[in-house]
């Protein structure tokens, strides 16, 4: 029922994890996909090959989104290659451990720059292309940390909490032409959290805290992203779709 035929999607952080799964699902639903990566060209090429195997076009774009000038250049490159953009998925992000008393300002700024500032720069830069679409949709990947906080990851929680407010604000500002929503995952079994989950005891403790008793796969986050991008969600904007196995019941 989800048909994205002839739509164009940009997925940031698309060389692995949720981003890669989202790019592949978008292609299977009929979309052409712009595959963004930071420094993982072989992985991005593998994702692009899967997009093309699904019969869709793929473009690979590289940018270190910690550098906001690179984010601006990425928006410029997309504007050069396509005449419209239908789906913008802000998935690239950083999650690091840090207690308040030992956290440096540099770590704080890096987290805000990638998780929040780059989203601002890219969204602003791509707005003209989104306005050329008859079904434009922005999906921001936030986190349960935005809703309940996360001890020893306060910088991450703050950045993702701001992304929720950003989502709700733009949903009104950009209506009725552009829908803006967010997906808030809990624990996902990806490379980003391997430092916390490689220890079997730690993994068991995490899984025990989830009512579904397991972490999500990347595909289980990509599916809700695809739904929000599709016409099935045509009257949904300003929403945060929680995908956390019951960990945070907040709406």
LUMKOLZA-770135 format. One line per 3 residues: number of its first residue (from 1); for each residue x, y, z of N, C-alpha, C, CB. Coordinates in nm, 3 decimals, decimal comma. Glycine has a CB too. Example, Ala and Ser with C-alpha at 12.3 -4.5 7.8 and 13.67 -1.06 7.14 Angstrom:
BEGIN
1> 1,319/-0,569/0,780/1,230/-0,450/0,780/1,320/-0,330/0,780/1,131/-0,447/0,905  1,285/-0,225/0,708/1,367/-0,106/0,714/1,290/0,003/0,787/1,408/-0,060/0,572
END
This chain:
BEGIN
1> 0,081/-0,121/0,000/0,000/0,000/0,000/0,084/0,126/0,000/-0,091/0,000/0,119  0,208/0,116/0,046/0,296/0,234/0,044/0,361/0,244/-0,093/0,404/0,225/0,156  0,333/0,355/-0,161/0,382/0,375/-0,297/0,453/0,509/-0,303/0,266/0,367/-0,401
4> 0,584/0,506/-0,320/0,663/0,627/-0,331/0,718/0,644/-0,472/0,778/0,626/-0,230  0,650/0,587/-0,569/0,698/0,589/-0,706/0,728/0,732/-0,753/0,596/0,524/-0,799  0,845/0,749/-0,810/0,892/0,874/-0,868/0,919/0,984/-0,764/0,791/0,924/-0,966
7> 0,919/0,950/-0,639/0,959/1,047/-0,537/1,110/1,034/-0,512/0,880/1,025/-0,404  1,167/1,140/-0,462/1,310/1,144/-0,436/1,331/1,165/-0,287/1,380/1,256/-0,518  1,413/1,080/-0,228/1,440/1,086/-0,085/1,588/1,111/-0,060/1,395/0,956/-0,014
10> 1,617/1,196/0,036/1,753/1,210/0,088/1,754/1,155/0,228/1,801/1,359/0,086  1,843/1,060/0,253/1,858/1,001/0,386/1,999/1,030/0,434/1,830/0,847/0,384  2,012/1,102/0,544/2,146/1,127/0,598/2,189/1,008/0,683/2,147/1,259/0,681
13> 2,320/0,987/0,687/2,372/0,872/0,760/2,321/0,742/0,704/2,337/0,883/0,907  2,320/0,731/0,571/2,254/0,618/0,505/2,346/0,502/0,473/2,189/0,664/0,379  2,469/0,505/0,521/2,562/0,397/0,488/2,551/0,280/0,585/2,703/0,449/0,488
16> 2,478/0,297/0,694/2,467/0,187/0,792/2,341/0,206/0,875/2,593/0,181/0,883  2,310/0,104/0,954/2,205/0,112/1,054/2,070/0,156/1,001/2,246/0,204/1,161  2,004/0,242/1,076/1,870/0,288/1,042/1,869/0,360/0,907/1,815/0,380/1,151
19> 1,971/0,439/0,880/1,977/0,512/0,754/1,981/0,419/0,635/2,096/0,603/0,752  2,064/0,316/0,642/2,074/0,220/0,532/1,942/0,145/0,514/2,188/0,120/0,557  1,882/0,104/0,624/1,754/0,032/0,616/1,646/0,122/0,556/1,711/-0,017/0,755
22> 1,647/0,249/0,592/1,549/0,343/0,538/1,569/0,364/0,389/1,558/0,477/0,611  1,692/0,381/0,347/1,720/0,399/0,204/1,671/0,278/0,125/1,871/0,420/0,181  1,697/0,160/0,175/1,654/0,039/0,103/1,502/0,028/0,098/1,713/-0,086/0,170
25> 1,434/0,058/0,208/1,289/0,051/0,209/1,227/0,155/0,116/1,235/0,069/0,351  1,282/0,275/0,115/1,232/0,379/0,025/1,241/0,332/-0,120/1,310/0,510/0,044  1,353/0,270/-0,155/1,371/0,222/-0,292/1,271/0,111/-0,325/1,514/0,172/-0,313
28> 1,250/0,020/-0,231/1,155/-0,088/-0,254/1,014/-0,034/-0,272/1,157/-0,188/-0,139  0,986/0,083/-0,212/0,854/0,145/-0,226/0,845/0,233/-0,351/0,822/0,229/-0,103  0,956/0,246/-0,425/0,951/0,317/-0,552/1,025/0,448/-0,559/0,815/0,342/-0,586
31> 1,092/0,488/-0,452/1,160/0,618/-0,451/1,303/0,606/-0,503/1,161/0,676/-0,309  1,349/0,714/-0,567/1,491/0,731/-0,592/1,554/0,784/-0,463/1,518/0,829/-0,714  1,679/0,749/-0,438/1,737/0,778/-0,308/1,875/0,843/-0,320/1,747/0,652/-0,226
34> 1,891/0,952/-0,247/2,021/1,016/-0,229/2,080/0,960/-0,101/2,010/1,173/-0,225  2,191/0,889/-0,114/2,253/0,817/-0,002/2,368/0,901/0,053/2,306/0,676/-0,047  2,349/0,956/0,171/2,454/1,037/0,233/2,541/0,951/0,323/2,393/1,153/0,313
37> 2,670/0,980/0,322/2,762/0,917/0,417/2,867/1,018/0,459/2,828/0,790/0,357  2,933/0,990/0,569/3,041/1,078/0,615/3,176/1,031/0,564/3,043/1,084/0,767  3,210/0,904/0,592/3,342/0,853/0,553/3,338/0,703/0,527/3,445/0,884/0,662
40> 3,225/0,654/0,478/3,207/0,510/0,457/3,163/0,483/0,314/3,105/0,452/0,557  3,247/0,520/0,218/3,210/0,508/0,078/3,175/0,364/0,038/3,321/0,559/-0,009  3,254/0,262/0,075/3,216/0,126/0,033/3,078/0,085/0,085/3,320/0,027/0,082
43> 3,047/0,121/0,209/2,915/0,088/0,264/2,806/0,165/0,191/2,910/0,118/0,414  2,832/0,293/0,161/2,734/0,373/0,086/2,713/0,315/-0,053/2,779/0,520/0,077  2,820/0,269/-0,116/2,808/0,209/-0,249/2,724/0,082/-0,244/2,947/0,178/-0,307
46> 2,737/0,006/-0,136/2,656/-0,116/-0,122/2,507/-0,082/-0,108/2,702/-0,197/0,000  2,477/0,023/-0,032/2,338/0,066/-0,018/2,286/0,116/-0,152/2,325/0,176/0,090  2,367/0,197/-0,222/2,326/0,249/-0,353/2,301/0,134/-0,451/2,433/0,345/-0,409
49> 2,383/0,031/-0,444/2,364/-0,085/-0,532/2,231/-0,153/-0,504/2,480/-0,186/-0,515  2,193/-0,160/-0,378/2,063/-0,219/-0,342/1,948/-0,132/-0,393/2,052/-0,238/-0,190  1,965/-0,001/-0,385/1,863/0,090/-0,438/1,847/0,065/-0,588/1,902/0,239/-0,411
52> 1,956/0,056/-0,660/1,950/0,034/-0,804/1,897/-0,104/-0,838/2,088/0,053/-0,866  1,926/-0,203/-0,753/1,872/-0,338/-0,775/1,721/-0,339/-0,762/1,934/-0,436/-0,675  1,667/-0,243/-0,687/1,521/-0,230/-0,674/1,462/-0,154/-0,791/1,485/-0,161/-0,543
55> 1,546/-0,116/-0,887/1,498/-0,048/-1,007/1,490/0,103/-0,994/1,366/-0,099/-1,042  1,556/0,158/-0,892/1,549/0,302/-0,869/1,686/0,366/-0,888/1,496/0,332/-0,728  1,687/0,497/-0,904/1,813/0,571/-0,915/1,872/0,595/-0,777/1,791/0,705/-0,989
58> 2,005/0,599/-0,773/2,074/0,629/-0,648/2,185/0,728/-0,675/2,131/0,500/-0,584  2,202/0,823/-0,584/2,314/0,915/-0,585/2,385/0,901/-0,452/2,267/1,063/-0,609  2,515/0,905/-0,453/2,593/0,902/-0,329/2,649/1,041/-0,305/2,707/0,796/-0,335
61> 2,628/1,094/-0,185/2,682/1,225/-0,149/2,759/1,211/-0,018/2,568/1,331/-0,136  2,872/1,279/-0,011/2,956/1,272/0,108/2,961/1,408/0,175/3,099/1,224/0,071  2,951/1,407/0,308/2,969/1,530/0,384/2,986/1,494/0,531/2,849/1,627/0,365
64> 3,083/1,557/0,595/3,097/1,547/0,739/3,009/1,656/0,799/3,248/1,562/0,785  2,894/1,618/0,851/2,796/1,716/0,896/2,834/1,784/1,026/2,663/1,650/0,912  2,946/1,742/1,085/3,002/1,821/1,196/3,054/1,955/1,147/3,114/1,743/1,266
67> 3,083/1,962/1,019/3,127/2,085/0,954/3,006/2,148/0,888/3,243/2,058/0,849  2,956/2,256/0,941/2,832/2,314/0,890/2,850/2,370/0,749/2,783/2,422/0,983  2,971/2,407/0,713/2,995/2,448/0,575/2,980/2,329/0,481/3,136/2,511/0,560
70> 3,020/2,211/0,528/3,001/2,090/0,448/2,852/2,059/0,435/3,076/1,971/0,511  2,775/2,086/0,539/2,630/2,066/0,532/2,569/2,160/0,428/2,565/2,090/0,670  2,616/2,283/0,425/2,569/2,378/0,323/2,607/2,330/0,183/2,626/2,518/0,349
73> 2,729/2,278/0,169/2,774/2,227/0,040/2,691/2,106/-0,003/2,923/2,190/0,045  2,651/2,023/0,095/2,566/1,908/0,064/2,432/1,955/0,007/2,544/1,821/0,190  2,373/2,055/0,071/2,247/2,110/0,020/2,266/2,164/-0,121/2,193/2,220/0,113
76> 2,377/2,232/-0,146/2,407/2,285/-0,280/2,417/2,171/-0,382/2,540/2,365/-0,278  2,484/2,062/-0,343/2,501/1,949/-0,434/2,368/1,885/-0,468/2,595/1,846/-0,372  2,282/1,872/-0,370/2,150/1,813/-0,395/2,071/1,904/-0,489/2,073/1,792/-0,263
79> 2,076/2,033/-0,466/2,003/2,127/-0,553/2,055/2,121/-0,696/2,015/2,270/-0,499  2,182/2,090/-0,713/2,240/2,080/-0,847/2,193/1,955/-0,920/2,391/2,079/-0,837  2,168/1,848/-0,845/2,139/1,718/-0,907/1,992/1,689/-0,928/2,198/1,611/-0,825
82> 1,904/1,749/-0,849/1,761/1,720/-0,861/1,682/1,851/-0,862/1,713/1,627/-0,745  1,563/1,845/-0,919/1,478/1,965/-0,929/1,372/1,970/-0,820/1,412/1,970/-1,065  1,361/1,862/-0,743/1,266/1,859/-0,632/1,316/1,758/-0,530/1,122/1,824/-0,680
85> 1,263/1,767/-0,410/1,291/1,669/-0,306/1,160/1,640/-0,235/1,402/1,720/-0,206  1,123/1,513/-0,228/0,996/1,475/-0,168/1,008/1,430/-0,023/0,933/1,365/-0,248  1,121/1,368/0,011/1,139/1,310/0,144/1,277/1,346/0,195/1,119/1,155/0,140
88> 1,281/1,402/0,314/1,408/1,436/0,379/1,411/1,367/0,514/1,425/1,591/0,395  1,502/1,272/0,529/1,514/1,198/0,655/1,643/1,238/0,724/1,511/1,044/0,630  1,630/1,307/0,836/1,746/1,347/0,916/1,777/1,234/1,014/1,720/1,483/0,991
91> 1,868/1,147/0,972/1,903/1,031/1,054/2,042/1,040/1,115/1,893/0,906/0,971  2,135/1,109/1,048/2,273/1,115/1,098/2,275/1,175/1,238/2,362/1,200/1,002  2,353/1,114/1,326/2,361/1,165/1,462/2,479/1,106/1,536/2,233/1,135/1,538
94> 2,502/1,161/1,654/2,612/1,116/1,738/2,560/1,092/1,879/2,728/1,218/1,739  2,608/0,984/1,942/2,567/0,947/2,078/2,693/0,906/2,154/2,461/0,830/2,077  2,733/0,989/2,249/2,854/0,961/2,325/2,823/0,966/2,474/2,967/1,060/2,289
97> 2,904/0,896/2,550/2,890/0,895/2,695/2,958/1,018/2,753/2,950/0,767/2,755  2,898/1,078/2,855/2,962/1,192/2,918/2,893/1,237/3,045/2,968/1,305/2,822  2,963/1,224/3,158/2,911/1,280/3,283/2,932/1,432/3,281/2,982/1,216/3,406
100> 2,841/1,503/3,345/2,844/1,648/3,340/2,978/1,704/3,387/2,731/1,705/3,425  3,030/1,653/3,499/3,150/1,713/3,555/3,275/1,690/3,470/3,174/1,660/3,693  3,270/1,590/3,383/3,387/1,563/3,299/3,363/1,596/3,151/3,426/1,417/3,312
103> 3,243/1,638/3,116/3,213/1,667/2,976/3,278/1,798/2,933/3,061/1,674/2,954  3,345/1,794/2,821/3,409/1,916/2,770/3,309/1,994/2,685/3,535/1,881/2,688  3,336/2,120/2,671/3,252/2,204/2,586/3,260/2,157/2,441/3,294/2,351/2,597
106> 3,375/2,103/2,402/3,391/2,053/2,266/3,296/1,937/2,239/3,535/2,010/2,242  3,285/1,845/2,334/3,194/1,731/2,319/3,049/1,780/2,311/3,211/1,632/2,435  3,015/1,874/2,398/2,880/1,932/2,396/2,851/1,995/2,259/2,865/2,038/2,509
109> 2,946/2,077/2,210/2,924/2,146/2,084/2,918/2,049/1,966/3,034/2,247/2,061  3,000/1,944/1,966/2,995/1,846/1,858/2,859/1,779/1,851/3,105/1,740/1,877  2,805/1,745/1,967/2,674/1,680/1,971/2,566/1,772/1,917/2,640/1,636/2,113
112> 2,567/1,896/1,962/2,466/1,991/1,915/2,484/2,021/1,766/2,475/2,121/1,996  2,608/2,029/1,722/2,634/2,064/1,583/2,580/1,956/1,488/2,784/2,086/1,560  2,604/1,830/1,520/2,559/1,724/1,431/2,411/1,693/1,450/2,642/1,598/1,454
115> 2,367/1,680/1,573/2,230/1,636/1,598/2,126/1,745/1,576/2,218/1,585/1,738  2,168/1,871/1,579/2,071/1,980/1,572/2,107/2,084/1,466/2,059/2,046/1,707  2,229/2,140/1,475/2,265/2,248/1,384/2,265/2,203/1,238/2,403/2,304/1,421
118> 2,317/2,083/1,212/2,320/2,033/1,074/2,180/2,011/1,021/2,400/1,902/1,066  2,087/1,972/1,108/1,947/1,957/1,068/1,891/2,092/1,024/1,863/1,897/1,183  1,922/2,195/1,100/1,879/2,330/1,064/1,936/2,372/0,929/1,922/2,430/1,172
121> 2,066/2,354/0,912/2,132/2,399/0,789/2,078/2,325/0,667/2,285/2,378/0,800  2,064/2,192/0,678/2,016/2,114/0,565/1,870/2,144/0,533/2,034/1,966/0,592  1,787/2,153/0,636/1,645/2,181/0,612/1,627/2,316/0,545/1,567/2,176/0,744
124> 1,696/2,416/0,597/1,687/2,549/0,537/1,737/2,547/0,392/1,767/2,650/0,619  1,849/2,480/0,368/1,906/2,478/0,234/1,824/2,401/0,133/2,043/2,420/0,240  1,749/2,301/0,181/1,671/2,217/0,089/1,525/2,257/0,080/1,681/2,073/0,132
127> 1,487/2,360/0,153/1,348/2,403/0,153/1,297/2,437/0,013/1,332/2,522/0,243  1,375/2,504/-0,071/1,324/2,531/-0,207/1,290/2,404/-0,284/1,426/2,610/-0,285  1,370/2,298/-0,268/1,340/2,172/-0,336/1,218/2,105/-0,278/1,460/2,077/-0,329
130> 1,203/2,108/-0,147/1,085/2,049/-0,083/0,958/2,119/-0,129/1,098/2,056/0,070  0,967/2,248/-0,151/0,850/2,324/-0,195/0,811/2,294/-0,340/0,875/2,473/-0,178  0,900/2,228/-0,414/0,867/2,186/-0,549/0,791/2,054/-0,552/0,994/2,174/-0,630
133> 0,779/1,988/-0,438/0,710/1,859/-0,429/0,564/1,880/-0,395/0,777/1,768/-0,325  0,480/1,792/-0,446/0,338/1,795/-0,410/0,308/1,709/-0,289/0,253/1,749/-0,527  0,410/1,642/-0,236/0,389/1,553/-0,121/0,513/1,552/-0,031/0,356/1,408/-0,168
136> 0,562/1,671/0,002/0,687/1,681/0,076/0,672/1,638/0,221/0,740/1,823/0,070  0,773/1,566/0,269/0,770/1,515/0,406/0,911/1,517/0,463/0,712/1,371/0,410  0,922/1,572/0,584/1,048/1,571/0,659/1,028/1,480/0,778/1,091/1,715/0,704
139> 1,121/1,389/0,798/1,117/1,300/0,916/1,248/1,316/0,992/1,094/1,150/0,875  1,238/1,358/1,115/1,354/1,374/1,203/1,364/1,254/1,296/1,343/1,506/1,285  1,482/1,196/1,305/1,503/1,083/1,396/1,551/1,139/1,529/1,606/0,980/1,337
142> 1,463/1,130/1,629/1,496/1,176/1,763/1,520/1,055/1,852/1,383/1,267/1,821  1,470/1,054/1,975/1,506/0,945/2,067/1,416/0,946/2,190/1,653/0,956/2,109  1,404/0,831/2,255/1,338/0,828/2,385/1,410/0,919/2,484/1,332/0,685/2,439
145> 1,539/0,942/2,463/1,614/1,031/2,552/1,558/1,172/2,551/1,762/1,034/2,512  1,495/1,210/2,439/1,433/1,342/2,430/1,314/1,355/2,523/1,391/1,371/2,287  1,254/1,242/2,556/1,129/1,243/2,631/1,148/1,216/2,780/1,035/1,140/2,574
148> 1,245/1,134/2,814/1,264/1,100/2,956/1,399/1,144/3,010/1,248/0,952/2,975  1,485/1,201/2,920/1,621/1,232/2,961/1,706/1,106/2,962/1,622/1,298/3,099  1,834/1,125/2,978/1,924/1,009/2,980/2,048/1,045/3,060/1,963/0,964/2,835
151> 2,057/0,991/3,180/2,171/1,020/3,266/2,302/0,982/3,197/2,158/0,946/3,400  2,401/1,067/3,213/2,534/1,051/3,155/2,533/1,062/3,003/2,592/0,918/3,196  2,421/1,106/2,949/2,410/1,140/2,806/2,326/1,266/2,794/2,346/1,021/2,724
154> 2,344/1,359/2,886/2,258/1,477/2,890/2,270/1,562/2,764/2,291/1,561/3,011  2,390/1,566/2,705/2,410/1,643/2,583/2,329/1,585/2,468/2,558/1,648/2,546  2,329/1,453/2,460/2,250/1,384/2,356/2,101/1,407/2,378/2,281/1,233/2,356
157> 2,055/1,390/2,502/1,914/1,409/2,532/1,869/1,551/2,502/1,886/1,375/2,679  1,954/1,647/2,535/1,920/1,787/2,508/1,908/1,813/2,359/2,024/1,880/2,569  1,999/1,757/2,280/1,993/1,779/2,135/1,868/1,716/2,075/2,118/1,722/2,068
160> 1,833/1,598/2,122/1,716/1,530/2,067/1,586/1,591/2,118/1,721/1,382/2,102  1,588/1,644/2,241/1,471/1,716/2,291/1,445/1,841/2,208/1,490/1,753/2,437  1,551/1,910/2,173/1,537/2,028/2,087/1,482/1,988/1,950/1,672/2,100/2,071
163> 1,520/1,871/1,902/1,472/1,825/1,772/1,321/1,799/1,775/1,546/1,697/1,730  1,269/1,755/1,889/1,124/1,738/1,902/1,055/1,874/1,891/1,089/1,670/2,038  1,106/1,974/1,961/1,047/2,108/1,955/1,058/2,166/1,814/1,114/2,202/2,056
166> 1,169/2,143/1,750/1,192/2,186/1,611/1,087/2,123/1,519/1,335/2,147/1,564  1,062/1,993/1,538/0,964/1,921/1,457/0,826/1,985/1,470/0,957/1,774/1,498  0,783/2,008/1,593/0,649/2,063/1,615/0,638/2,207/1,563/0,616/2,059/1,764
169> 0,744/2,283/1,578/0,742/2,421/1,531/0,732/2,427/1,379/0,868/2,494/1,578  0,814/2,348/1,310/0,813/2,352/1,164/0,687/2,290/1,105/0,934/2,281/1,109  0,625/2,196/1,177/0,501/2,137/1,127/0,396/2,244/1,104/0,448/2,031/1,225
172> 0,392/2,341/1,191/0,298/2,452/1,176/0,349/2,553/1,075/0,272/2,520/1,312  0,478/2,587/1,086/0,535/2,691/1,000/0,533/2,654/0,853/0,677/2,720/1,042  0,556/2,526/0,822/0,567/2,483/0,683/0,437/2,426/0,626/0,676/2,381/0,670
175> 0,334/2,417/0,708/0,204/2,370/0,660/0,142/2,477/0,570/0,109/2,337/0,780  0,057/2,436/0,476/0,011/2,299/0,453/0,096/2,220/0,353/-0,130/2,302/0,404  0,196/2,283/0,293/0,268/2,217/0,184/0,360/2,104/0,230/0,348/2,317/0,108
178> 0,425/2,121/0,345/0,528/2,026/0,388/0,489/1,969/0,524/0,668/2,094/0,395  0,488/1,837/0,533/0,463/1,772/0,662/0,596/1,749/0,734/0,388/1,636/0,642  0,596/1,765/0,865/0,717/1,747/0,945/0,681/1,660/1,065/0,778/1,885/0,990
181> 0,747/1,545/1,075/0,723/1,452/1,185/0,856/1,398/1,237/0,631/1,336/1,140  0,847/1,323/1,344/0,968/1,262/1,402/0,939/1,118/1,441/1,017/1,342/1,525  1,042/1,039/1,439/1,040/0,903/1,494/1,134/0,903/1,614/1,083/0,795/1,387
184> 1,085/0,849/1,726/1,164/0,845/1,848/1,193/0,699/1,885/1,091/0,917/1,965  1,307/0,647/1,842/1,342/0,509/1,877/1,391/0,499/2,021/1,449/0,455/1,781  1,379/0,378/2,075/1,450/0,344/2,197/1,581/0,275/2,158/1,363/0,252/2,289
187> 1,615/0,169/2,229/1,737/0,095/2,196/1,723/0,028/2,060/1,769/-0,011/2,306  1,826/0,043/1,977/1,831/-0,020/1,846/1,960/-0,101/1,837/1,824/0,086/1,730  1,951/-0,218/1,783/2,068/-0,307/1,773/2,152/-0,267/1,653/2,024/-0,456/1,763
190> 2,229/-0,157/1,670/2,315/-0,107/1,563/2,455/-0,081/1,617/2,256/0,022/1,501  2,545/-0,044/1,527/2,684/-0,017/1,566/2,694/0,097/1,667/2,767/0,016/1,444  2,603/0,193/1,662/2,613/0,310/1,747/2,614/0,275/1,896/2,499/0,404/1,719
193> 2,544/0,168/1,932/2,532/0,135/2,076/2,613/0,012/2,115/2,386/0,112/2,111  2,699/-0,037/2,024/2,771/-0,161/2,053/2,860/-0,147/2,177/2,856/-0,201/1,934  2,910/-0,028/2,205/2,995/-0,010/2,323/2,918/-0,040/2,451/3,051/0,133/2,328
196> 2,786/-0,025/2,447/2,702/-0,051/2,565/2,647/-0,193/2,566/2,587/0,048/2,569  2,638/-0,255/2,449/2,567/-0,383/2,441/2,656/-0,503/2,415/2,465/-0,376/2,333  2,786/-0,481/2,392/2,876/-0,594/2,370/2,887/-0,683/2,493/3,014/-0,545/2,330
199> 2,877/-0,623/2,610/2,881/-0,702/2,733/2,749/-0,776/2,751/2,910/-0,611/2,856  2,749/-0,909/2,759/2,624/-0,985/2,766/2,535/-0,946/2,885/2,654/-1,132/2,774  2,596/-0,919/2,998/2,516/-0,881/3,115/2,448/-0,747/3,094/2,604/-0,876/3,241
202> 2,520/-0,652/3,035/2,461/-0,521/3,007/2,348/-0,534/2,907/2,568/-0,423/2,954  2,369/-0,617/2,806/2,264/-0,637/2,706/2,140/-0,697/2,769/2,314/-0,727/2,593  2,158/-0,796/2,855/2,042/-0,856/2,922/1,967/-0,754/3,006/2,086/-0,974/3,010
205> 2,040/-0,667/3,073/1,976/-0,565/3,156/1,896/-0,468/3,069/2,082/-0,488/3,239  1,953/-0,430/2,955/1,881/-0,341/2,863/1,755/-0,408/2,813/1,971/-0,300/2,744  1,767/-0,531/2,770/1,650/-0,602/2,716/1,543/-0,623/2,822/1,692/-0,736/2,657
208> 1,585/-0,645/2,947/1,488/-0,663/3,055/1,410/-0,537/3,084/1,558/-0,709/3,181  1,467/-0,421/3,049/1,399/-0,293/3,074/1,297/-0,259/2,966/1,502/-0,182/3,083  1,293/-0,339/2,860/1,203/-0,314/2,748/1,086/-0,411/2,757/1,277/-0,329/2,611
211> 0,962/-0,365/2,762/0,849/-0,457/2,771/0,848/-0,565/2,663/0,722/-0,381/2,765  0,895/-0,531/2,543/0,902/-0,632/2,436/1,022/-0,725/2,452/0,908/-0,563/2,301  1,108/-0,695/2,549/1,221/-0,780/2,588/1,328/-0,796/2,480/1,171/-0,915/2,628
214> 1,339/-0,698/2,395/1,447/-0,700/2,296/1,465/-0,559/2,241/1,418/-0,801/2,181  1,581/-0,537/2,182/1,605/-0,413/2,111/1,545/-0,420/1,972/1,755/-0,383/2,104  1,517/-0,304/1,914/1,465/-0,299/1,779/1,576/-0,327/1,678/1,400/-0,163/1,750
217> 1,538/-0,380/1,564/1,630/-0,387/1,451/1,623/-0,254/1,376/1,595/-0,506/1,355  1,721/-0,228/1,293/1,720/-0,106/1,212/1,597/-0,101/1,124/1,847/-0,096/1,127  1,556/-0,216/1,071/1,440/-0,221/0,983/1,311/-0,186/1,057/1,427/-0,358/0,921
220> 1,307/-0,215/1,187/1,186/-0,184/1,264/1,173/-0,034/1,294/1,187/-0,263/1,395  1,279/0,041/1,275/1,271/0,187/1,282/1,246/0,244/1,143/1,402/0,247/1,343  1,305/0,184/1,042/1,287/0,232/0,905/1,142/0,220/0,860/1,376/0,153/0,809
223> 1,071/0,118/0,905/0,932/0,099/0,867/0,844/0,217/0,907/0,877/-0,027/0,928  0,847/0,260/1,033/0,771/0,379/1,072/0,814/0,506/0,999/0,783/0,401/1,219  0,944/0,519/0,969/0,989/0,633/0,889/0,921/0,631/0,753/1,143/0,633/0,873
226> 0,919/0,512/0,691/0,855/0,498/0,560/0,707/0,534/0,568/0,872/0,354/0,508  0,639/0,490/0,672/0,498/0,524/0,690/0,478/0,675/0,695/0,443/0,460/0,819  0,559/0,744/0,773/0,544/0,889/0,786/0,573/0,961/0,655/0,635/0,942/0,895
229> 0,658/0,902/0,572/0,690/0,962/0,442/0,581/0,939/0,339/0,821/0,907/0,391  0,493/0,845/0,366/0,397/0,799/0,265/0,264/0,872/0,273/0,374/0,651/0,279  0,180/0,847/0,173/0,047/0,905/0,170/-0,045/0,846/0,276/-0,014/0,887/0,034
232> -0,008/0,733/0,334/-0,086/0,678/0,445/-0,086/0,774/0,564/-0,031/0,540/0,487  0,016/0,860/0,570/0,027/0,958/0,678/0,002/1,100/0,626/0,165/0,950/0,745  -0,080/1,112/0,522/-0,098/1,240/0,455/-0,154/1,349/0,545/-0,187/1,223/0,337
235> -0,226/1,312/0,651/-0,283/1,413/0,741/-0,213/1,411/0,878/-0,435/1,390/0,759  -0,092/1,357/0,879/-0,015/1,350/1,003/0,101/1,449/0,993/0,038/1,204/1,030  0,104/1,545/1,084/0,217/1,637/1,090/0,232/1,686/1,234/0,197/1,757/0,993
238> 0,357/1,713/1,272/0,385/1,758/1,408/0,384/1,646/1,510/0,287/1,861/1,448  0,388/1,522/1,466/0,379/1,408/1,556/0,517/1,346/1,583/0,285/1,302/1,499  0,528/1,285/1,699/0,646/1,207/1,735/0,599/1,063/1,750/0,715/1,260/1,866
241> 0,642/0,978/1,660/0,602/0,837/1,661/0,703/0,759/1,742/0,591/0,781/1,516  0,659/0,707/1,856/0,747/0,635/1,947/0,761/0,489/1,903/0,694/0,642/2,090  0,887/0,446/1,887/0,914/0,309/1,842/1,017/0,252/1,939/0,966/0,304/1,691
244> 0,969/0,209/2,055/1,062/0,173/2,161/1,028/0,045/2,236/1,069/0,284/2,258  0,938/-0,034/2,181/0,903/-0,160/2,246/0,830/-0,143/2,378/1,026/-0,241/2,267  0,775/-0,023/2,402/0,702/0,002/2,526/0,786/0,064/2,636/0,645/-0,125/2,575
247> 0,911/0,103/2,604/1,000/0,155/2,708/0,953/0,288/2,766/1,139/0,172/2,653  0,900/0,374/2,680/0,853/0,506/2,722/0,711/0,523/2,668/0,948/0,621/2,673  0,615/0,530/2,755/0,475/0,540/2,715/0,430/0,684/2,738/0,384/0,439/2,794
250> 0,448/0,765/2,632/0,425/0,908/2,650/0,332/0,966/2,544/0,556/0,983/2,648  0,249/0,886/2,486/0,157/0,941/2,387/0,140/0,851/2,270/0,204/1,074/2,341
END
